[in-house]
Amino acid sequence: MILHIATFRWKDDVTEADVADLTEALLDMASRIGEIRSYTAGPNLHLRPGGADYGVAALVDDAAGLDAYLDHPEHKAVYDRLLGRMIAERTAVQLPLAEGSFA
Amino acid sequence: MILHIATFRWKDDVTEADVADLTEALLDMASRIGEIRSYTAGPNLHLRPGGADYGVAALVDDAAGLDAYLDHPEHKAVYDRLLGRMIAERTAVQLPLAEGSFA
């Protein structure tokens, strides 16, 4: 399996309402993309100093599943409506994960 | 539970041997820190364009568990020996996660 993680730093004009809207849209999107096995998205809890503003973690079966998710029209719709205009910086990493190893 | 994710961009002089050494050291460390429920670390598979060089994902019970992990002498030892001199940029995010929701 593949664990896809992404962190985001927002532009200065991004509001809490934007972020709440984004989280609702992403979780709704994830629930309707079959290739996504597990998903979470939300603002950084900031339990440690520094850090980014927002994070996403998604579990998919393989590279094809990752493409299906990231290229999905529902994902593009969230990007076009919200995410695209919010991002100042984004980082992402894909890591291999043995099934059932992360729970 | 808390999902802690971190992404790293390496300095230009970091070698593949450094990265392999780091991954072995981190996985060994994680196996000996009781507060870490699940853990993975490794170089970005680069299944999509761009992205960071390396990622870590760790699952802990709560904020105290996160502190126990990140402030652990074993973690500090890996930082002092390898990680500290490798990092050009680091981002990190903590997200809440319902138990059993990510598997």
N, CA and C atoms of all chains as a GROMACS GRO file, in nm:
protein
  618
    1MET      N    1   0.084  -0.118   0.000
    1MET     CA    2   0.000   0.000   0.000
    1MET      C    3   0.088   0.125   0.000
    2ILE      N    4   0.025   0.235  -0.032
    2ILE     CA    5   0.097   0.362  -0.039
    2ILE      C    6   0.034   0.461   0.059
    3LEU      N    7   0.116   0.520   0.143
    3LEU     CA    8   0.073   0.630   0.229
    3LEU      C    9   0.118   0.760   0.164
    4HIS      N   10   0.021   0.843   0.129
    4HIS     CA   11   0.049   0.974   0.070
    4HIS      C   12   0.026   1.080   0.176
    5ILE      N   13   0.129   1.157   0.207
    5ILE     CA   14   0.113   1.265   0.305
    5ILE      C   15   0.146   1.398   0.238
    6ALA      N   16   0.072   1.500   0.278
    6ALA     CA   17   0.097   1.634   0.224
    6ALA      C   18   0.080   1.736   0.335
    7THR      N   19   0.166   1.838   0.331
    7THR     CA   20   0.152   1.949   0.426
    7THR      C   21   0.137   2.078   0.347
    8PHE      N   22   0.066   2.172   0.405
    8PHE     CA   23   0.035   2.298   0.336
    8PHE      C   24   0.062   2.416   0.428
    9ARG      N   25   0.117   2.521   0.370
    9ARG     CA   26   0.121   2.651   0.436
    9ARG      C   27   0.031   2.742   0.356
   10TRP      N   28  -0.058   2.809   0.428
   10TRP     CA   29  -0.159   2.892   0.360
   10TRP      C   30  -0.108   3.033   0.331
   11LYS      N   31  -0.170   3.092   0.229
   11LYS     CA   32  -0.150   3.235   0.205
   11LYS      C   33  -0.208   3.316   0.322
   12ASP      N   34  -0.163   3.438   0.336
   12ASP     CA   35  -0.202   3.520   0.450
   12ASP      C   36  -0.351   3.551   0.455
   13ASP      N   37  -0.417   3.551   0.340
   13ASP     CA   38  -0.558   3.591   0.340
   13ASP      C   39  -0.655   3.474   0.360
   14VAL      N   40  -0.602   3.356   0.388
   14VAL     CA   41  -0.688   3.240   0.410
   14VAL      C   42  -0.754   3.251   0.548
   15THR      N   43  -0.885   3.229   0.553
   15THR     CA   44  -0.960   3.245   0.678
   15THR      C   45  -0.992   3.108   0.740
   16GLU      N   46  -1.032   3.111   0.865
   16GLU     CA   47  -1.076   2.987   0.931
   16GLU      C   48  -1.195   2.926   0.859
   17ALA      N   49  -1.280   3.012   0.806
   17ALA     CA   50  -1.396   2.962   0.732
   17ALA      C   51  -1.353   2.890   0.604
   18ASP      N   52  -1.251   2.942   0.535
   18ASP     CA   53  -1.195   2.872   0.418
   18ASP      C   54  -1.149   2.732   0.457
   19VAL      N   55  -1.076   2.726   0.569
   19VAL     CA   56  -1.018   2.599   0.612
   19VAL      C   57  -1.126   2.499   0.650
   20ALA      N   58  -1.228   2.546   0.720
   20ALA     CA   59  -1.339   2.458   0.758
   20ALA      C   60  -1.413   2.408   0.633
   21ASP      N   61  -1.432   2.498   0.538
   21ASP     CA   62  -1.496   2.463   0.411
   21ASP      C   63  -1.413   2.358   0.337
   22LEU      N   64  -1.282   2.380   0.335
   22LEU     CA   65  -1.191   2.286   0.267
   22LEU      C   66  -1.198   2.148   0.332
   23THR      N   67  -1.190   2.144   0.464
   23THR     CA   68  -1.190   2.014   0.532
   23THR      C   69  -1.318   1.937   0.502
   24GLU      N   70  -1.430   2.007   0.508
   24GLU     CA   71  -1.558   1.941   0.477
   24GLU      C   72  -1.559   1.890   0.333
   25ALA      N   73  -1.508   1.971   0.241
   25ALA     CA   74  -1.506   1.933   0.100
   25ALA      C   75  -1.413   1.814   0.075
   26LEU      N   76  -1.297   1.814   0.141
   26LEU     CA   77  -1.201   1.704   0.121
   26LEU      C   78  -1.254   1.573   0.179
   27LEU      N   79  -1.312   1.579   0.299
   27LEU     CA   80  -1.362   1.456   0.360
   27LEU      C   81  -1.480   1.400   0.278
   28ASP      N   82  -1.561   1.490   0.228
   28ASP     CA   83  -1.673   1.448   0.143
   28ASP      C   84  -1.620   1.384   0.014
   29MET      N   85  -1.522   1.450  -0.047
   29MET     CA   86  -1.458   1.397  -0.167
   29MET      C   87  -1.402   1.256  -0.142
   30ALA      N   88  -1.328   1.242  -0.032
   30ALA     CA   89  -1.262   1.114  -0.004
   30ALA      C   90  -1.363   1.002   0.012
   31SER      N   91  -1.479   1.036   0.068
   31SER     CA   92  -1.580   0.932   0.090
   31SER      C   93  -1.639   0.882  -0.041
   32ARG      N   94  -1.618   0.958  -0.149
   32ARG     CA   95  -1.677   0.920  -0.277
   32ARG      C   96  -1.574   0.876  -0.380
   33ILE      N   97  -1.448   0.856  -0.338
   33ILE     CA   98  -1.345   0.804  -0.428
   33ILE      C   99  -1.305   0.665  -0.378
   34GLY      N  100  -1.346   0.565  -0.453
   34GLY     CA  101  -1.330   0.427  -0.409
   34GLY      C  102  -1.186   0.385  -0.387
   35GLU      N  103  -1.094   0.446  -0.460
   35GLU     CA  104  -0.953   0.407  -0.448
   35GLU      C  105  -0.890   0.449  -0.316
   36ILE      N  106  -0.954   0.541  -0.244
   36ILE     CA  107  -0.900   0.587  -0.116
   36ILE      C  108  -0.945   0.491  -0.006
   37ARG      N  109  -0.847   0.422   0.055
   37ARG     CA  110  -0.877   0.327   0.161
   37ARG      C  111  -0.902   0.398   0.294
   38SER      N  112  -0.817   0.494   0.325
   38SER     CA  113  -0.831   0.572   0.448
   38SER      C  114  -0.787   0.713   0.417
   39TYR      N  115  -0.844   0.809   0.491
   39TYR     CA  116  -0.817   0.948   0.458
   39TYR      C  117  -0.838   1.034   0.581
   40THR      N  118  -0.750   1.131   0.598
   40THR     CA  119  -0.777   1.236   0.695
   40THR      C  120  -0.719   1.366   0.643
   41ALA      N  121  -0.781   1.475   0.682
   41ALA     CA  122  -0.735   1.607   0.641
   41ALA      C  123  -0.780   1.706   0.748
   42GLY      N  124  -0.694   1.801   0.780
   42GLY     CA  125  -0.736   1.900   0.878
   42GLY      C  126  -0.625   1.997   0.912
   43PRO      N  127  -0.662   2.101   0.987
   43PRO     CA  128  -0.562   2.199   1.031
   43PRO      C  129  -0.466   2.136   1.131
   44ASN      N  130  -0.342   2.180   1.126
   44ASN     CA  131  -0.240   2.133   1.219
   44ASN      C  132  -0.283   2.160   1.362
   45LEU      N  133  -0.276   2.056   1.447
   45LEU     CA  134  -0.309   2.075   1.588
   45LEU      C  135  -0.202   2.159   1.660
   46HIS      N  136  -0.088   2.174   1.595
   46HIS     CA  137   0.022   2.256   1.651
   46HIS      C  138   0.059   2.210   1.793
   47LEU      N  139   0.078   2.079   1.807
   47LEU     CA  140   0.119   2.026   1.937
   47LEU      C  141   0.266   2.050   1.964
   48ARG      N  142   0.340   2.088   1.860
   48ARG     CA  143   0.483   2.119   1.874
   48ARG      C  144   0.508   2.253   1.805
   49PRO      N  145   0.616   2.320   1.842
   49PRO     CA  146   0.644   2.450   1.779
   49PRO      C  147   0.663   2.437   1.628
   50GLY      N  148   0.636   2.546   1.558
   50GLY     CA  149   0.655   2.547   1.412
   50GLY      C  150   0.555   2.458   1.343
   51GLY      N  151   0.593   2.407   1.230
   51GLY     CA  152   0.502   2.319   1.157
   51GLY      C  153   0.419   2.394   1.056
   52ALA      N  154   0.356   2.318   0.969
   52ALA     CA  155   0.275   2.374   0.862
   52ALA      C  156   0.135   2.406   0.913
   53ASP      N  157   0.050   2.457   0.824
   53ASP     CA  158  -0.085   2.499   0.863
   53ASP      C  159  -0.188   2.386   0.853
   54TYR      N  160  -0.161   2.289   0.764
   54TYR     CA  161  -0.266   2.193   0.730
   54TYR      C  162  -0.201   2.065   0.680
   55GLY      N  163  -0.268   1.954   0.701
   55GLY     CA  164  -0.213   1.828   0.654
   55GLY      C  165  -0.319   1.736   0.596
   56VAL      N  166  -0.273   1.647   0.509
   56VAL     CA  167  -0.357   1.543   0.450
   56VAL      C  168  -0.279   1.412   0.456
   57ALA      N  169  -0.346   1.304   0.489
   57ALA     CA  170  -0.286   1.170   0.480
   57ALA      C  171  -0.388   1.080   0.413
   58ALA      N  172  -0.344   1.006   0.313
   58ALA     CA  173  -0.433   0.918   0.238
   58ALA      C  174  -0.364   0.783   0.216
   59LEU      N  175  -0.442   0.678   0.232
   59LEU     CA  176  -0.392   0.544   0.210
   59LEU      C  177  -0.458   0.488   0.084
   60VAL      N  178  -0.375   0.443  -0.010
   60VAL     CA  179  -0.426   0.383  -0.133
   60VAL      C  180  -0.350   0.251  -0.158
   61ASP      N  181  -0.404   0.170  -0.249
   61ASP     CA  182  -0.343   0.039  -0.271
   61ASP      C  183  -0.208   0.048  -0.342
   62ASP      N  184  -0.200   0.137  -0.440
   62ASP     CA  185  -0.081   0.137  -0.526
   62ASP      C  186  -0.074   0.269  -0.603
   63ALA      N  187   0.024   0.278  -0.693
   63ALA     CA  188   0.045   0.402  -0.768
   63ALA      C  189  -0.078   0.436  -0.855
   64ALA      N  190  -0.143   0.334  -0.910
   64ALA     CA  191  -0.263   0.359  -0.991
   64ALA      C  192  -0.374   0.418  -0.904
   65GLY      N  193  -0.384   0.368  -0.782
   65GLY     CA  194  -0.485   0.422  -0.689
   65GLY      C  195  -0.456   0.566  -0.651
   66LEU      N  196  -0.327   0.597  -0.637
   66LEU     CA  197  -0.289   0.736  -0.606
   66LEU      C  198  -0.327   0.828  -0.721
   67ASP      N  199  -0.296   0.786  -0.842
   67ASP     CA  200  -0.333   0.867  -0.959
   67ASP      C  201  -0.484   0.884  -0.969
   68ALA      N  202  -0.556   0.774  -0.945
   68ALA     CA  203  -0.702   0.780  -0.954
   68ALA      C  204  -0.757   0.884  -0.857
   69TYR      N  205  -0.698   0.890  -0.738
   69TYR     CA  206  -0.740   0.986  -0.637
   69TYR      C  207  -0.700   1.128  -0.676
   70LEU      N  208  -0.573   1.149  -0.705
   70LEU     CA  209  -0.525   1.287  -0.724
   70LEU      C  210  -0.573   1.347  -0.857
   71ASP      N  211  -0.603   1.260  -0.954
   71ASP     CA  212  -0.652   1.309  -1.083
   71ASP      C  213  -0.804   1.302  -1.093
   72HIS      N  214  -0.870   1.265  -0.985
   72HIS     CA  215  -1.016   1.249  -0.986
   72HIS      C  216  -1.084   1.385  -1.005
   73PRO      N  217  -1.192   1.389  -1.083
   73PRO     CA  218  -1.265   1.516  -1.101
   73PRO      C  219  -1.310   1.579  -0.970
   74GLU      N  220  -1.343   1.496  -0.872
   74GLU     CA  221  -1.385   1.550  -0.741
   74GLU      C  222  -1.268   1.621  -0.671
   75HIS      N  223  -1.149   1.566  -0.690
   75HIS     CA  224  -1.030   1.629  -0.630
   75HIS      C  225  -0.998   1.759  -0.702
   76LYS      N  226  -1.008   1.754  -0.833
   76LYS     CA  227  -0.984   1.874  -0.912
   76LYS      C  228  -1.085   1.984  -0.875
   77ALA      N  229  -1.209   1.943  -0.848
   77ALA     CA  230  -1.313   2.041  -0.815
   77ALA      C  231  -1.280   2.112  -0.683
   78VAL      N  232  -1.231   2.036  -0.584
   78VAL     CA  233  -1.193   2.098  -0.456
   78VAL      C  234  -1.073   2.189  -0.475
   79TYR      N  235  -0.980   2.145  -0.559
   79TYR     CA  236  -0.862   2.227  -0.587
   79TYR      C  237  -0.904   2.359  -0.654
   80ASP      N  238  -0.991   2.348  -0.753
   80ASP     CA  239  -1.030   2.467  -0.829
   80ASP      C  240  -1.111   2.565  -0.744
   81ARG      N  241  -1.196   2.512  -0.656
   81ARG     CA  242  -1.285   2.600  -0.578
   81ARG      C  243  -1.214   2.659  -0.456
   82LEU      N  244  -1.123   2.580  -0.394
   82LEU     CA  245  -1.067   2.624  -0.265
   82LEU      C  246  -0.915   2.613  -0.258
   83LEU      N  247  -0.866   2.491  -0.272
   83LEU     CA  248  -0.727   2.463  -0.238
   83LEU      C  249  -0.629   2.547  -0.319
   84GLY      N  250  -0.653   2.559  -0.448
   84GLY     CA  251  -0.560   2.627  -0.537
   84GLY      C  252  -0.529   2.770  -0.495
   85ARG      N  253  -0.633   2.840  -0.450
   85ARG     CA  254  -0.612   2.981  -0.413
   85ARG      C  255  -0.563   2.997  -0.270
   86MET      N  256  -0.560   2.886  -0.193
   86MET     CA  257  -0.520   2.893  -0.052
   86MET      C  258  -0.371   2.866  -0.030
   87ILE      N  259  -0.309   2.790  -0.123
   87ILE     CA  260  -0.174   2.736  -0.100
   87ILE      C  261  -0.064   2.840  -0.122
   88ALA      N  262   0.019   2.859  -0.020
   88ALA     CA  263   0.145   2.932  -0.036
   88ALA      C  264   0.258   2.833  -0.065
   89GLU      N  265   0.259   2.722   0.012
   89GLU     CA  266   0.359   2.616  -0.008
   89GLU      C  267   0.296   2.482   0.019
   90ARG      N  268   0.337   2.383  -0.058
   90ARG     CA  269   0.286   2.246  -0.040
   90ARG      C  270   0.404   2.151  -0.049
   91THR      N  271   0.408   2.053   0.038
   91THR     CA  272   0.504   1.943   0.022
   91THR      C  273   0.425   1.813   0.026
   92ALA      N  274   0.477   1.711  -0.041
   92ALA     CA  275   0.410   1.581  -0.041
   92ALA      C  276   0.514   1.470  -0.050
   93VAL      N  277   0.479   1.357   0.008
   93VAL     CA  278   0.567   1.239   0.006
   93VAL      C  279   0.478   1.116  -0.003
   94GLN      N  280   0.523   1.017  -0.080
   94GLN     CA  281   0.459   0.885  -0.080
   94GLN      C  282   0.554   0.783  -0.019
   95LEU      N  283   0.500   0.704   0.072
   95LEU     CA  284   0.580   0.600   0.139
   95LEU      C  285   0.512   0.465   0.123
   96PRO      N  286   0.593   0.358   0.108
   96PRO     CA  287   0.533   0.225   0.104
   96PRO      C  288   0.490   0.185   0.245
   97LEU      N  289   0.380   0.112   0.253
   97LEU     CA  290   0.328   0.071   0.384
   97LEU      C  291   0.273  -0.070   0.371
   98ALA      N  292   0.314  -0.158   0.461
   98ALA     CA  293   0.258  -0.293   0.460
   98ALA      C  294   0.114  -0.287   0.508
   99GLU      N  295   0.028  -0.366   0.445
   99GLU     CA  296  -0.114  -0.365   0.482
   99GLU      C  297  -0.131  -0.398   0.630
  100GLY      N  298  -0.214  -0.319   0.698
  100GLY     CA  299  -0.242  -0.345   0.839
  100GLY      C  300  -0.135  -0.300   0.934
  101SER      N  301  -0.029  -0.238   0.882
  101SER     CA  302   0.083  -0.201   0.970
  101SER      C  303   0.059  -0.067   1.039
  102PHE      N  304  -0.040   0.007   0.993
  102PHE     CA  305  -0.061   0.142   1.044
  102PHE      C  306  -0.203   0.149   1.097
  103ALA      N  307  -0.219   0.125   1.225
  103ALA     CA  308  -0.355   0.126   1.281
  103ALA      C  309  -0.346   0.144   1.431
  104MET      N  310  -0.647   0.953   1.886
  104MET     CA  311  -0.507   0.933   1.854
  104MET      C  312  -0.456   1.051   1.771
  105ILE      N  313  -0.325   1.059   1.763
  105ILE     CA  314  -0.263   1.168   1.689
  105ILE      C  315  -0.176   1.108   1.578
  106LEU      N  316  -0.200   1.157   1.457
  106LEU     CA  317  -0.112   1.123   1.344
  106LEU      C  318  -0.015   1.238   1.324
  107HIS      N  319   0.112   1.210   1.338
  107HIS     CA  320   0.217   1.310   1.318
  107HIS      C  321   0.285   1.281   1.185
  108ILE      N  322   0.283   1.377   1.094
  108ILE     CA  323   0.349   1.359   0.965
  108ILE      C  324   0.455   1.467   0.948
  109ALA      N  325   0.564   1.428   0.886
  109ALA     CA  326   0.671   1.525   0.861
  109ALA      C  327   0.730   1.498   0.724
  110THR      N  328   0.767   1.605   0.656
  110THR     CA  329   0.836   1.592   0.527
  110THR      C  330   0.968   1.667   0.535
  111PHE      N  331   1.065   1.618   0.461
  111PHE     CA  332   1.200   1.674   0.467
  111PHE      C  333   1.254   1.697   0.327
  112ARG      N  334   1.323   1.808   0.310
  112ARG     CA  335   1.405   1.829   0.191
  112ARG      C  336   1.549   1.830   0.238
  113TRP      N  337   1.631   1.753   0.172
  113TRP     CA  338   1.770   1.736   0.216
  113TRP      C  339   1.864   1.843   0.160
  114LYS      N  340   1.970   1.865   0.231
  114LYS     CA  341   2.079   1.947   0.178
  114LYS      C  342   2.143   1.876   0.058
  115ASP      N  343   2.210   1.952  -0.024
  115ASP     CA  344   2.265   1.897  -0.148
  115ASP      C  345   2.370   1.789  -0.127
  116ASP      N  346   2.438   1.791  -0.013
  116ASP     CA  347   2.547   1.695   0.007
  116ASP      C  348   2.502   1.564   0.073
  117VAL      N  349   2.371   1.549   0.091
  117VAL     CA  350   2.321   1.425   0.153
  117VAL      C  351   2.327   1.312   0.050
  118THR      N  352   2.381   1.197   0.093
  118THR     CA  353   2.399   1.083   0.003
  118THR      C  354   2.291   0.977   0.025
  119GLU      N  355   2.281   0.885  -0.070
  119GLU     CA  356   2.189   0.772  -0.053
  119GLU      C  357   2.226   0.689   0.069
  120ALA      N  358   2.354   0.680   0.095
  120ALA     CA  359   2.400   0.605   0.213
  120ALA      C  360   2.353   0.673   0.342
  121ASP      N  361   2.358   0.806   0.346
  121ASP     CA  362   2.305   0.879   0.462
  121ASP      C  363   2.157   0.845   0.483
  122VAL      N  364   2.083   0.845   0.372
  122VAL     CA  365   1.939   0.824   0.381
  122VAL      C  366   1.908   0.681   0.427
  123ALA      N  367   1.982   0.585   0.375
  123ALA     CA  368   1.962   0.446   0.416
  123ALA      C  369   1.997   0.428   0.564
  124ASP      N  370   2.105   0.493   0.606
  124ASP     CA  371   2.148   0.489   0.747
  124ASP      C  372   2.039   0.550   0.835
  125LEU      N  373   1.985   0.664   0.792
  125LEU     CA  374   1.880   0.732   0.867
  125LEU      C  375   1.756   0.645   0.882
  126THR      N  376   1.712   0.585   0.771
  126THR     CA  377   1.590   0.503   0.775
  126THR      C  378   1.608   0.387   0.873
  127GLU      N  379   1.723   0.321   0.866
  127GLU     CA  380   1.749   0.211   0.958
  127GLU      C  381   1.748   0.260   1.103
  128ALA      N  382   1.811   0.375   1.126
  128ALA     CA  383   1.818   0.429   1.262
  128ALA      C  384   1.680   0.469   1.314
  129LEU      N  385   1.598   0.530   1.227
  129LEU     CA  386   1.465   0.574   1.270
  129LEU      C  387   1.374   0.455   1.299
  130LEU      N  388   1.378   0.354   1.212
  130LEU     CA  389   1.291   0.238   1.233
  130LEU      C  390   1.332   0.163   1.359
  131ASP      N  391   1.463   0.156   1.382
  131ASP     CA  392   1.513   0.093   1.504
  131ASP      C  393   1.469   0.172   1.627
  132MET      N  394   1.485   0.304   1.619
  132MET     CA  395   1.440   0.392   1.728
  132MET      C  396   1.293   0.371   1.759
  133ALA      N  397   1.211   0.372   1.653
  133ALA     CA  398   1.065   0.362   1.672
  133ALA      C  399   1.026   0.231   1.741
  134SER      N  400   1.102   0.126   1.710
  134SER     CA  401   1.069  -0.005   1.769
  134SER      C  402   1.098  -0.008   1.919
  135ARG      N  403   1.176   0.090   1.965
  135ARG     CA  404   1.212   0.090   2.107
  135ARG      C  405   1.150   0.204   2.186
  136ILE      N  406   1.055   0.276   2.126
  136ILE     CA  407   0.982   0.381   2.198
  136ILE      C  408   0.837   0.336   2.212
  137GLY      N  409   0.800   0.302   2.333
  137GLY     CA  410   0.669   0.240   2.358
  137GLY      C  411   0.552   0.328   2.320
  138GLU      N  412   0.569   0.459   2.328
  138GLU     CA  413   0.458   0.551   2.299
  138GLU      C  414   0.421   0.552   2.150
  139ILE      N  415   0.510   0.502   2.063
  139ILE     CA  416   0.480   0.501   1.920
  139ILE      C  417   0.399   0.377   1.885
  140ARG      N  418   0.274   0.400   1.840
  140ARG     CA  419   0.186   0.289   1.805
  140ARG      C  420   0.220   0.233   1.668
  141SER      N  421   0.239   0.320   1.572
  141SER     CA  422   0.276   0.280   1.436
  141SER      C  423   0.373   0.383   1.383
  142TYR      N  424   0.458   0.339   1.292
  142TYR     CA  425   0.563   0.430   1.244
  142TYR      C  426   0.609   0.387   1.107
  143THR      N  427   0.633   0.484   1.023
  143THR     CA  428   0.705   0.456   0.900
  143THR      C  429   0.790   0.576   0.864
  144ALA      N  430   0.899   0.550   0.796
  144ALA     CA  431   0.990   0.657   0.754
  144ALA      C  432   1.063   0.607   0.631
  145GLY      N  433   1.084   0.697   0.535
  145GLY     CA  434   1.157   0.655   0.417
  145GLY      C  435   1.165   0.762   0.312
  146PRO      N  436   1.247   0.737   0.209
  146PRO     CA  437   1.256   0.831   0.098
  146PRO      C  438   1.126   0.836   0.019
  147ASN      N  439   1.096   0.954  -0.031
  147ASN     CA  440   0.977   0.972  -0.115
  147ASN      C  441   0.983   0.879  -0.236
  148LEU      N  442   0.876   0.805  -0.258
  148LEU     CA  443   0.869   0.719  -0.376
  148LEU      C  444   0.857   0.801  -0.505
  149HIS      N  445   0.824   0.928  -0.491
  149HIS     CA  446   0.812   1.019  -0.606
  149HIS      C  447   0.718   0.963  -0.713
  150LEU      N  448   0.600   0.922  -0.668
  150LEU     CA  449   0.500   0.871  -0.762
  150LEU      C  450   0.431   0.984  -0.836
  151ARG      N  451   0.449   1.106  -0.788
  151ARG     CA  452   0.394   1.224  -0.852
  151ARG      C  453   0.504   1.329  -0.865
  152PRO      N  454   0.489   1.422  -0.958
  152PRO     CA  455   0.594   1.524  -0.976
  152PRO      C  456   0.613   1.606  -0.849
  153GLY      N  457   0.734   1.659  -0.837
  153GLY     CA  458   0.763   1.745  -0.722
  153GLY      C  459   0.770   1.666  -0.593
  154GLY      N  460   0.738   1.730  -0.486
  154GLY     CA  461   0.736   1.661  -0.358
  154GLY      C  462   0.869   1.672  -0.287
  155ALA      N  463   0.867   1.634  -0.161
  155ALA     CA  464   0.984   1.642  -0.075
  155ALA      C  465   1.073   1.519  -0.094
  156ASP      N  466   1.184   1.514  -0.020
  156ASP     CA  467   1.280   1.404  -0.035
  156ASP      C  468   1.249   1.286   0.056
  157TYR      N  469   1.183   1.312   0.168
  157TYR     CA  470   1.174   1.209   0.271
  157TYR      C  471   1.051   1.236   0.356
  158GLY      N  472   0.994   1.130   0.411
  158GLY     CA  473   0.877   1.148   0.495
  158GLY      C  474   0.877   1.057   0.616
  159VAL      N  475   0.806   1.101   0.718
  159VAL     CA  476   0.784   1.023   0.839
  159VAL      C  477   0.637   1.033   0.876
  160ALA      N  478   0.579   0.922   0.919
  160ALA     CA  479   0.444   0.924   0.975
  160ALA      C  480   0.446   0.841   1.102
  161ALA      N  481   0.390   0.896   1.208
  161ALA     CA  482   0.389   0.827   1.337
  161ALA      C  483   0.252   0.840   1.400
  162LEU      N  484   0.207   0.731   1.460
  162LEU     CA  485   0.079   0.731   1.528
  162LEU      C  486   0.105   0.717   1.677
  163VAL      N  487   0.051   0.811   1.755
  163VAL     CA  488   0.065   0.807   1.901
  163VAL      C  489  -0.073   0.828   1.963
  164ASP      N  490  -0.083   0.800   2.094
  164ASP     CA  491  -0.214   0.809   2.158
  164ASP      C  492  -0.262   0.952   2.176
  165ASP      N  493  -0.169   1.040   2.212
  165ASP     CA  494  -0.210   1.175   2.251
  165ASP      C  495  -0.088   1.267   2.251
  166ALA      N  496  -0.110   1.391   2.294
  166ALA     CA  497  -0.003   1.490   2.293
  166ALA      C  498   0.114   1.447   2.382
  167ALA      N  499   0.084   1.382   2.494
  167ALA     CA  500   0.191   1.336   2.582
  167ALA      C  501   0.275   1.229   2.512
  168GLY      N  502   0.208   1.143   2.437
  168GLY     CA  503   0.280   1.040   2.362
  168GLY      C  504   0.368   1.100   2.253
  169LEU      N  505   0.319   1.206   2.192
  169LEU     CA  506   0.399   1.274   2.089
  169LEU      C  507   0.525   1.335   2.150
  170ASP      N  508   0.507   1.401   2.265
  170ASP     CA  509   0.623   1.460   2.332
  170ASP      C  510   0.722   1.350   2.374
  171ALA      N  511   0.668   1.240   2.428
  171ALA     CA  512   0.756   1.131   2.472
  171ALA      C  513   0.841   1.081   2.356
  172TYR      N  514   0.780   1.073   2.237
  172TYR     CA  515   0.852   1.028   2.117
  172TYR      C  516   0.953   1.133   2.072
  173LEU      N  517   0.907   1.255   2.051
  173LEU     CA  518   0.996   1.354   1.989
  173LEU      C  519   1.106   1.403   2.085
  174ASP      N  520   1.081   1.394   2.214
  174ASP     CA  521   1.182   1.436   2.312
  174ASP      C  522   1.263   1.317   2.366
  175HIS      N  523   1.240   1.199   2.311
  175HIS     CA  524   1.306   1.078   2.360
  175HIS      C  525   1.456   1.083   2.330
  176PRO      N  526   1.539   1.038   2.423
  176PRO     CA  527   1.685   1.037   2.398
  176PRO      C  528   1.723   0.962   2.270
  177GLU      N  529   1.649   0.858   2.235
  177GLU     CA  530   1.680   0.782   2.113
  177GLU      C  531   1.653   0.868   1.988
  178HIS      N  532   1.549   0.951   1.996
  178HIS     CA  533   1.517   1.040   1.884
  178HIS      C  534   1.622   1.149   1.874
  179LYS      N  535   1.659   1.202   1.988
  179LYS     CA  536   1.764   1.305   1.990
  179LYS      C  537   1.895   1.250   1.934
  180ALA      N  538   1.924   1.124   1.966
  180ALA     CA  539   2.049   1.063   1.919
  180ALA      C  540   2.052   1.052   1.766
  181VAL      N  541   1.938   1.013   1.707
  181VAL     CA  542   1.931   1.005   1.561
  181VAL      C  543   1.943   1.145   1.500
  182TYR      N  544   1.880   1.242   1.566
  182TYR     CA  545   1.889   1.380   1.517
  182TYR      C  546   2.033   1.429   1.521
  183ASP      N  547   2.098   1.405   1.632
  183ASP     CA  548   2.236   1.456   1.650
  183ASP      C  549   2.333   1.387   1.555
  184ARG      N  550   2.313   1.257   1.530
  184ARG     CA  551   2.409   1.183   1.448
  184ARG      C  552   2.384   1.203   1.299
  185LEU      N  553   2.257   1.215   1.258
  185LEU     CA  554   2.224   1.215   1.115
  185LEU      C  555   2.132   1.328   1.072
  186LEU      N  556   2.013   1.327   1.129
  186LEU     CA  557   1.905   1.411   1.076
  186LEU      C  558   1.941   1.559   1.077
  187GLY      N  559   1.998   1.605   1.185
  187GLY     CA  560   2.025   1.748   1.201
  187GLY      C  561   2.110   1.806   1.089
  188ARG      N  562   2.208   1.729   1.047
  188ARG     CA  563   2.299   1.780   0.943
  188ARG      C  564   2.245   1.757   0.801
  189MET      N  565   2.136   1.681   0.789
  189MET     CA  566   2.079   1.648   0.658
  189MET      C  567   1.970   1.746   0.613
  190ILE      N  568   1.904   1.810   0.708
  190ILE     CA  569   1.782   1.886   0.678
  190ILE      C  570   1.809   2.023   0.616
  191ALA      N  571   1.750   2.046   0.499
  191ALA     CA  572   1.744   2.182   0.444
  191ALA      C  573   1.612   2.247   0.483
  192GLU      N  574   1.502   2.169   0.472
  192GLU     CA  575   1.370   2.218   0.511
  192GLU      C  576   1.291   2.103   0.571
  193ARG      N  577   1.212   2.134   0.673
  193ARG     CA  578   1.125   2.036   0.736
  193ARG      C  579   0.988   2.097   0.757
  194THR      N  580   0.883   2.020   0.731
  194THR     CA  581   0.749   2.061   0.769
  194THR      C  582   0.688   1.948   0.851
  195ALA      N  583   0.598   1.983   0.941
  195ALA     CA  584   0.531   1.880   1.021
  195ALA      C  585   0.390   1.925   1.055
  196VAL      N  586   0.302   1.827   1.068
  196VAL     CA  587   0.162   1.852   1.102
  196VAL      C  588   0.116   1.740   1.195
  197GLN      N  589   0.034   1.775   1.294
  197GLN     CA  590  -0.035   1.674   1.374
  197GLN      C  591  -0.185   1.682   1.346
  198LEU      N  592  -0.243   1.564   1.323
  198LEU     CA  593  -0.387   1.555   1.294
  198LEU      C  594  -0.453   1.458   1.391
  199PRO      N  595  -0.577   1.488   1.433
  199PRO     CA  596  -0.649   1.391   1.515
  199PRO      C  597  -0.695   1.274   1.429
  200LEU      N  598  -0.696   1.155   1.489
  200LEU     CA  599  -0.735   1.037   1.412
  200LEU      C  600  -0.814   0.944   1.506
  201ALA      N  601  -0.930   0.904   1.462
  201ALA     CA  602  -1.006   0.807   1.542
  201ALA      C  603  -0.936   0.672   1.538
  202GLU      N  604  -0.933   0.604   1.652
  202GLU     CA  605  -0.865   0.475   1.660
  202GLU      C  606  -0.924   0.378   1.557
  203GLY      N  607  -0.834   0.310   1.486
  203GLY     CA  608  -0.878   0.211   1.388
  203GLY      C  609  -0.927   0.268   1.257
  204SER      N  610  -0.923   0.400   1.242
  204SER     CA  611  -0.977   0.461   1.120
  204SER      C  612  -0.878   0.459   1.005
  205PHE      N  613  -0.752   0.432   1.038
  205PHE     CA  614  -0.647   0.440   0.936
  205PHE      C  615  -0.579   0.306   0.927
  206ALA      N  616  -0.622   0.224   0.837
  206ALA     CA  617  -0.564   0.090   0.826
  206ALA      C  618  -0.591   0.033   0.689
   0.00000   0.00000   0.00000
